[in-house]
Amino acid sequence: MVSQCANPDCRRELHYLRDGKVYQFVLSTKTGGKRLEHFWLCGECSKTMILTCMNQSEVKTERLIQDRAKQRGSASSVHRGAS
């Protein structure tokens, strides 16, 4: 269950889904299976960052380029991806 911002430098507690962006990724388990996991970036972090999934095993924060940050402000609040 998502309880805090996925940005390790923030870790703001999740109170409302309307604040920020929710991501879902398919991740591999140690036994070779797959699981769907959800991550949340708070409103402040989602203005300058996105989450990416690397090799179905690791989720990382990435800084947005300034122009992309303005464009993404109008994007949907749910992002789906699987690497």
Phi, psi and omega in degrees: 000136179285128180230348182207166180301139181286348177286116183296341178273354183247291181059031176299141180287142178277122175244321183223135178289343181290345180259107178105200183225140178255136178239149171229137181227147171270121181243149177278145175265169179294338181268006178095356178279185179233149176217148178267124179236148180248144179225153182227135169252129180296168183304316181293314181292325182290346176288333185235358184222161168228166173254141175230151179253127181253118174054032181054026182225340186218134177252129183233153171272144176227138178287138175278146170290144187311313181296321179293326180298320179292319180293320185287344179300335180261004182283166178299154183275352177244127180242131180246142177195153174212130180261000000 
